[in-house]
Amino acid sequence: MRATEGEVRKDVAAGKSYLIVPVGRKAEGYLRFRGYNISQPFAGFSDNPMHTDAVAIGKFVVDKFLAGEVDRVELVYTRFVSAGRQEVVRRPLVPLGGDLVNAEADEHGTASGDYEYEPDPTAILDTLLPRYVEARVYAALLNAAASEHAFRQRAMKSATDNAEELIKNLTRVMNRARQDSITTEIMEIVGGAEALSSDDDDFVSSSGTVVFARSA
């Protein structure tokens, strides 16, 4: 969301308009509370996104693009790298940039020659491009869900570790207090026993004297 805010600020500073399509209730609430220009939100599937959710999102943004309401669409999401590392990613969705096409071509190798397409290239693109958008959106949803679950797992582990450490500290405090209480009781018992023993000795010494009288 902070990355999205950064992109919005750049567009506003350049005098461009923008439209945000939030996915998830937290994103919608965060952006709506701050007064950003929000389009139709999509929510209710963040924990377990389905391909049908990606289809709905992809169709919505592509229709906006084809209608001329926006000139480009970008994805901003959290990419899952590992359980301990996730990173924010911003990628263009539509239109498909030439640099991306050239990068994919270089990755798989380039070949010279003429190609024949059946059906024609326009029909192929009309079929493949929506699938491409759906796949990109679905991958972003899955990455975001995995990143969220990983963050929750780390947060729960941290909370568990803190709770265990707190239990250890409180157990030490309780044992120390109980030991002090037991020691105090023992000292009181010993002190009471010594006091009773001292009272008995005083009684014998004061009342145990016998005087004998003898006649001559």
C-alpha positions in Angstrom: 0.0 0.0 0.0 2.9 2.4 0.7 4.3 1.5 -2.7 1.0 2.3 -4.3 0.9 5.6 -2.5 4.4 6.4 -3.8 3.3 5.7 -7.4 0.1 7.9 -6.9 2.2 10.8 -5.6 4.5 10.5 -8.7 1.5 10.7 -11.1 -0.1 13.5 -9.2 3.2 15.5 -9.2 3.4 14.9 -13.0 -0.2 16.2 -13.5 -1.6 12.7 -14.3 -4.8 11.2 -13.1 -5.0 7.8 -11.6 -7.5 5.1 -10.5 -6.8 2.5 -7.9 -8.5 -1.0 -8.0 -8.0 -2.3 -4.4 -8.0 -6.0 -3.8 -8.8 -6.9 -0.2 -10.7 -5.2 2.5 -7.6 -3.8 4.2 -6.3 -2.2 1.1 -9.7 -0.7 0.3 -10.1 0.6 3.9 -6.6 2.0 4.0 -6.9 3.8 0.6 -10.5 5.0 1.1 -9.7 6.4 4.5 -6.9 8.5 3.0 -9.1 9.9 0.2 -7.6 8.2 -2.8 -9.5 7.8 -6.0 -10.8 4.2 -5.8 -12.7 2.2 -8.4 -14.6 -1.0 -7.8 -13.0 -3.0 -5.0 -12.5 -6.7 -5.0 -12.5 -8.5 -1.6 -13.5 -11.7 0.2 -10.9 -14.1 -1.2 -7.5 -12.8 0.0 -6.8 -15.9 2.0 -7.7 -18.4 -0.7 -7.9 -16.7 -4.1 -9.4 -18.6 -7.0 -8.8 -18.3 -10.7 -12.3 -17.0 -11.2 -11.3 -14.0 -8.9 -8.4 -13.3 -11.2 -10.6 -13.5 -14.2 -13.0 -10.9 -12.8 -10.2 -8.5 -11.9 -8.5 -9.0 -15.2 -11.6 -8.4 -17.2 -12.5 -5.3 -15.2 -9.1 -3.6 -15.7 -8.8 -4.6 -19.4 -12.3 -3.2 -20.1 -11.1 0.0 -18.5 -8.1 0.0 -20.8 -10.0 -0.8 -23.9 -12.6 1.8 -23.2 -9.9 4.4 -23.0 -10.5 5.3 -19.4 -6.9 4.5 -18.5 -3.8 4.3 -20.7 -1.9 1.7 -18.7 -2.5 -0.7 -15.8 0.1 -1.7 -13.3 0.2 -4.5 -10.6 1.5 -3.7 -7.2 1.7 -6.7 -4.9 3.9 -8.6 -2.4 6.0 -11.4 -4.1 6.7 -14.5 -2.0 10.4 -15.3 -2.1 10.7 -17.5 1.0 9.1 -18.0 4.4 11.4 -15.3 5.8 11.5 -12.9 2.9 8.9 -11.2 0.8 9.3 -8.2 -1.5 7.0 -5.5 -3.0 6.8 -5.8 -6.8 5.4 -3.3 -9.3 4.9 -4.7 -12.8 3.1 -3.4 -15.9 0.0 -5.4 -16.8 -1.4 -3.7 -20.0 -0.4 -2.7 -22.5 2.2 -5.4 -23.0 5.5 -3.5 -23.3 7.9 -4.2 -26.1 10.8 -4.4 -23.6 9.0 -7.3 -21.9 8.4 -9.1 -25.2 12.1 -8.6 -26.2 13.2 -9.8 -22.7 11.1 -13.0 -23.0 12.4 -13.5 -26.6 16.0 -13.2 -25.5 15.4 -15.6 -22.6 14.2 -18.3 -24.9 16.4 -17.4 -27.8 15.7 -15.6 -31.0 15.2 -17.2 -34.4 15.0 -15.6 -37.8 12.5 -16.4 -40.4 8.9 -15.9 -41.5 6.0 -17.4 -39.6 2.5 -18.3 -40.7 -0.2 -17.9 -38.2 -3.5 -19.9 -38.2 -5.8 -18.2 -37.3 -4.5 -14.7 -38.0 -2.3 -12.9 -35.4 -5.2 -10.7 -34.3 -7.4 -13.6 -33.4 -4.5 -15.3 -31.6 -3.8 -12.1 -29.6 -7.5 -11.6 -28.8 -7.5 -15.1 -27.3 -4.1 -15.1 -25.6 -3.9 -11.6 -24.1 -6.9 -12.1 -21.8 -5.4 -15.4 -20.6 -2.1 -13.7 -20.1 -3.7 -10.9 -17.9 -5.6 -13.5 -15.9 -2.5 -15.5 -15.3 -0.5 -12.5 -14.1 -3.3 -11.3 -11.8 -3.8 -14.9 -10.5 0.0 -15.2 -9.8 -0.1 -11.9 -8.0 -3.0 -13.0 -5.8 -1.3 -16.3 -5.0 2.0 -14.5 -4.1 0.2 -12.0 -1.9 -1.8 -14.7 -0.1 1.4 -16.7 0.5 3.2 -13.6 1.7 0.4 -12.8 4.1 0.4 -16.4 5.5 4.1 -16.3 5.9 3.9 -13.0 7.8 1.2 -14.4 10.0 3.3 -17.4 10.7 6.3 -15.3 11.7 4.1 -13.1 13.9 2.6 -16.1 15.6 6.0 -17.6 16.2 7.2 -14.4 17.6 4.2 -14.2 19.9 4.7 -17.8 21.0 8.4 -17.2 21.8 7.5 -14.0 23.7 4.8 -15.9 25.7 7.2 -18.7 26.5 9.8 -16.3 27.7 7.2 -14.4 29.8 6.1 -17.8 31.3 9.7 -18.6 32.3 10.2 -15.2 33.9 6.9 -15.3 35.8 7.6 -18.9 36.9 10.9 -17.7 38.3 9.2 -14.8 40.1 6.6 -17.1 41.5 9.1 -19.7 42.7 11.2 -17.0 44.3 8.1 -15.6 46.1 7.0 -19.0 47.2 10.5 -19.8 48.5 10.6 -16.5 50.3 7.2 -17.3 51.9 8.3 -20.7 52.9 11.6 -19.4 54.4 9.6 -16.7 56.3 7.2 -19.3 57.7 10.1 -21.6 58.8 11.9 -18.7 60.5 8.6 -17.8 62.3 8.2 -21.4 63.4 11.8 -21.6 64.6 11.5 -18.3 66.3 8.3 -19.4 68.1 9.9 -22.7 69.2 12.9 -20.9 70.6 10.6 -18.4 72.4 8.7 -21.3 74.0 11.9 -23.1 75.0 13.2 -19.9 76.6 9.9 -19.5 78.6 10.1 -23.1 79.9 13.7 -22.6 81.2 12.6 -19.4 83.0 9.8 -21.3 84.7 12.0 -24.1 85.9 14.6 -21.8 87.3 12.1 -19.7 89.2 9.7 -22.3 90.5 11.9 -25.4 90.7 14.0 -24.3 93.8 13.5 -26.5 96.9 14.6 -25.4 100.4 15.4 -28.2 102.9 15.3 -27.5 106.7 17.2 -29.9 109.0 16.9 -30.1 112.7 20.0 -30.3 114.8 
